[in-house]
Amino acid sequence: MKILLIGPAHPLRGGIAQFLALLQGALRKAGHTVVFHRFIRQYPKFLFPGKSQEDESDEPVKADSVPSLDPLNPFNWPFAAYRIAREKPDLVILKWWMPFFGPSYIVTLWLAKLLCNTKVMLIIDNAIPHEKRPGDMLITKLGFGVTDYFVVMSETVKRDLLTVKPDANVVLSPHPLYEVFGEPQDKDAAKKALGVSGPVLLFFGFVRAYKGLKVLLDAMPAVLKEMDATLVVAGEFYEDKESYLAKIDALGISKNVVVLDRFIANESVGEYFSAADLLVLPYLSATQSGITQIAFVFGLPVVATNVGGLPEVVKDGETGFLVPPEDPRALAEAILRFFKEGREADFKAGIAVEKRRFSWDGMVKAIEGFFDNP
């Protein structure tokens, strides 16, 4: 089968680019011809909350791609559609993670389907966005309307998709692992390299309100009463950092919280996950989290909130603990329980078993299944 991928690629940064690069490799390994048409640009500067959209670190997985679609330039979309049609693909695959890119998808795909006999598949991160804006649902419905097949990675997203498009032809395949950041490192050496010691908690990824970092900060005083732990917050702030720093000062925990307001270079990611004893995901809402798919590669146990698709990945009492959202006391108790009961070895063993569910082969089979069983 000839498959055409559309989306961001390195040097545009982020998990979507890494996902598509890994998917390209997995599809080629399965014997498919895969062409990757990458974004020319991604977000307008005035809408992007981070410092830079470009990844200056090493490319963790090489993607063979050509520049094609500029989501910000409507005059480009017909030309992108022509380039797609010229390839004569059997299937076009895109990632859908926010409606912002919907207009470019809708026009480009509609024209491409007029010009050639191709099918369109969306791999959906969020059918309903975390942060809603006017017009989102209309764009989402139109985008889903030009789509033939859907792949979702959690039951939560599947339910949301069927709310928007009840007749969607959909299959669920769990989010595969991000096996691109090297092998686990010696824990003591990794801690020394980061300048931390003792029990280390990790909050990783960009910071936005729905990720619940403030709840974790509220939990830290109770944790620190029982043990001298360090919380490493590693990720760029996509909202006002000062409110977080003020909370840290007000709680009197500044000596035990390391805030790294920056995009973590690909070659350094493994060091953070190797140094940590526990990943904490205090999300207020979630569909799924690619962060867990990094943690599991490094055998890192997780404490997460029982929201969205997180319980489908983090098995309570087997690979981590689940707690109610917006409950600092329960979060602190789960963190302390992990260390007091010495659960690291048990959870690592559980993760080794669970990792088998999160394979790229599984994702490829899900994609192929639409054609094997039309």
N, C-alpha and C positions, 0 to 999 in steps of 0.2 A: 504494500500500500504506500502511496506517496502522501506524506503528511507535511503541512506547512504550519509552522508555529509563528505566532505574532506576539510581541511583547518587549519589555525592556531586557537589555543584555549589558554586561560589563562594557564600558566603565560606568553605566548607570548603576547605582548601588541598590542593595536591598535583597530580601529573600525571594521576591518574585523573579528577579533575574537569575538567581542561583537555581531556583526551582526549574525554570524553563531550560537552562543549560543542562541540568541533570536529566530532565525528561528527554531532551534531544538525544543524549547518550544512551539512555535506556531503550528508546524506540529504535535507534540504529542497531543496538545490540540484538534486538528482537527481529532484525531483518528488514525493517522499513526504511524507505528513502525519506529523509527528513531535511526540509529546507527551513531556515529560521530567518524571518523578516523582522528585524529589530526596530524599536522605536528610534526615531531621530532625536526627539526630545521627550521629556516626561511631564513635568509640572511647570507652569509659569512661576517665575521667581516670587511674585507677590503672594502666591498661594502656598508656597512651600515653607513650612515652619522651621526646617533644619538649616544648617549652615551651608551645606553643599549637596547637590544631587549626584555628584560624581564620586566614584570609589577609587581613591588613589592607591589603595593597597593591592596586593597580589590578586590576580584572578584565580579563585579557588578551583574552578573547573572551566576548561576552555569551551566556549561556544562558537560554533562555526555559523556566523550570521552576516547578513547584509542589511544596510540601512534602508528602510522602506516607508514606515508609517510615522507621520508627524501628528500626534493627537491634537496639537495646538493650532494647526493650519488646515482649515477646511479645503483650501485649494489643492492640498496635497492628496486628499482622500481618494478622488477619482483615479489619480495616477497610481496610488497604492493598490486600488482594486484591480487596475489593469495589470500591474506586476504580479498580483496573486493569480489572476486568470491565466496569465501567460505560462505560469508553472503547471497548470492543469492538475491541481492536487485532488486527491480523493477526499481529503479531510483537512479542514483548517481548525487549529486549536488555539484558543486564547484563554488567558486567565482573567477572571472577573473578580476584582476586589473592592472596587468603588465605582459609583455611577459616573464619576468625572470623565472617564474615558469612553462612556457609552455612546455619545454622539459620533465620535470617530469610528467606533466599531460598527454602529448601525448603518451609517452611510457606506462605509467601505465594504462591509460584508454583503449588504443588499446589492450593491453594484457588482461585486465579484460573483455572486450567485446568478446574476443576470448574464454575465459574460462566460461563465463556465459551469459545468455540472459538478459542483462540489457540495459537501456537507460541512456544517459548522458545529463545533463543540466548544462549550465553555466549561472550564474547570473552575469551580466557584469557591472562593474564600468566604465571601459574605454576600448572601442574597439580599440582605437588608443591612445597610451600613451602620457602623457603631455611632457615627455622628451624622445625623440626618440634615439635609439641606433642601430648600424648596426645589421641586422638580425631580427629586431623586427617584420617586416611585414611577413617574411617567417614563423617565429615561430607562429605568430598569425593565419595565414591561415591554418597551419597544426593543430593547436589546435582547431580551429573552425571546421576543417574537421572531427574530431572524435566526434563532438557534435551533438546531435539530437534535442535539444530544447534550446532556449535562452530566458532569461528574462532580459529586460533592464529597467532602472529606469528614463530615460528621452528620449525625442524625438531626442536630439542631439546624444546620444549614439546609438539609433536605426538607425539613418542615417549613422553613422560611421560603424556600424555592417554590414548594407546592402551594403556599399561600398566594404567591405572586402569579404562578403559572400552574394551575392544577393538573393540566394534561402533560406536564413535562416528562420527556423520556429520560429518566435519570437513573444513575447507579451510584452507590456509595463505595468509595475506596479510601481507606485511611491515609492521612498525610504521610508520605514516605520520609525516611530519615535523611538529614543533611550530613552525609558522610564526606564532607569536603574540607574539614578543618583539622585534619591530622589525627594522630593517635593520642590516646590519653597520656599525659605526662606524669612524672613523679610528683605527688601531691605536695610534699615538703618543698621541693625545688620550685614548683609553680607558685606557692605561697610566698616564698622568699623573693621571687622575681617581681611579685606584685607589692611587696612590702607589707604583707599582712601575716598574722599568725593566729593560732588557736582556731576555734570553730569559725567557719566562714559561711555566711549566707549570701546568695547571689540573686540580685534582681537585674535582669538583662534585657536590653532592647530599648527602643525609643520610649519616652515617658509621655503618656497622655492620661487624662483623668480616668478613663475607663479601665486602665490597667491597675488602679488601686494602690499605688505606691504609698499614698498618705495613710491608708489603713495599716500597711506594714510598718510604717514609721510609728504609728500609734501603738503597735504591738511591741515595739522594741524595748521600752522601759521594763515591761514584765519579763521579757527574755533576759535582759541584763541583770535583773535582780537575782537570777539563778545561775548565770554563766557569763563569762567575759567573751562575748562573741563580736564579730565584725560583720557589718552589712556592707557589701560592695554594690553600689548602684552604678551599673556600667551601661550607659546609653545616652543618646542625645535627648535633651528636653525639647519637646514639641509644644510646650506651653510655659507659662511663667515659672522659671526656676526659683525665683526669690521666695515664693510662698512655701516651697518645700524646704528651703534653707532656713526660713523663719521657724517652721515647725520643728526642724531638727534642733535648733537652738532652744526653743521654748520647752522641748521635752528633755533637754539636758543630755542628749545622746551624741553630740558632735564628735566626741573622741572615738566612738564606735561605728561611725558611718563614713564611708569613703564614697564621695560623689564624683563620678567621672563623666562630665557632660560632653561627650564626644562619640562619634561613630567609631566603633571598635574595629580596627583593621582585621581583615580576614586571617592574616597570619598570626594574630594575637588571640583570636577567639578561643582556641584550644587551651591556652594558658589560664583563662578565667574559669572555664568549666572544669579544668583539672585542679585548680586551687580550691574551688568551692567544695563544701561538704553537703550543701543542700541548696537547690534552686527553689525560690519562692515566687509563686504566681498568684498575687492577691487580687486577681481581676474582679471587677464589678460586673462585667459582662464579657462573653467570649463566644466565638464560633469554634475555632480550634487555635492552637498556638504552635507555630513552627519552632518556638524556643524549646518546647519539650522534645522535639525531634532532634535537636542538637544535644540536649542534656542526656538523652538515652544513648546516644553514640558514645558518650564519655562515662556511661554507667552512673550518672548523677541522679540521686533520688529527688523527688519533687514534693513540695507542699503547695497545693493549689486550692482555689475556691471551687465549690460545687456549682459551677455555672456553665451554660452552653455545652460545648463538646469536650470540655476538659475531663469530665468523668469517663469519657469513652477512651481516653488515653492513659490517664493516671488512675491506676487501680488502687482503691483505698485499702491500705494495710498490706499491699503487695509490692507496689513500686513507689509508694509515697502515701501521703495523707490528704484527704479532702476535708475542707471546712466550709461553713456557711460564708457567703460574701459579706463584706462590711461588718465583720465581727473581729476586732483586734484581739479580744480575749481568747477566742477559739483559735485564732491564728498563732498566738504566742504559745498556747498550750500544745498545739501540734508540733511546733518547732522544738519546744523543750522535750516533748515526749520522744521525738526522734533521737535526740542525743542521750536522754536518760535511759532509754530502753536499748540503746546500742543497735539500732535497726539498719545501719548502713549495709552490712553484709547481706542481710535478708533482702533488702530492697534491690541491691545490685543483682542478686540472683534472679529476682523477679523481673528486673529490666532485661536481663539476658534472654529470658524466655519471651517476654512481650515484644522484643525487637523484631522477631520474625514476622509479626503482623504488618510491619511498616516498611515493606519492600517496594522498590521501583518496579520489580517484576509484577507485583500486584496491581500497580497503577496501569502498567502497559496492558495487562490482561483485561482490566476494566474498560479501557479504551477499545481494545479489539473486540470485546464482547458485543458491542452494538452491531458489528458487522458479521460476527459469527452467529448471532441470534437476532436477526432483524425483526 
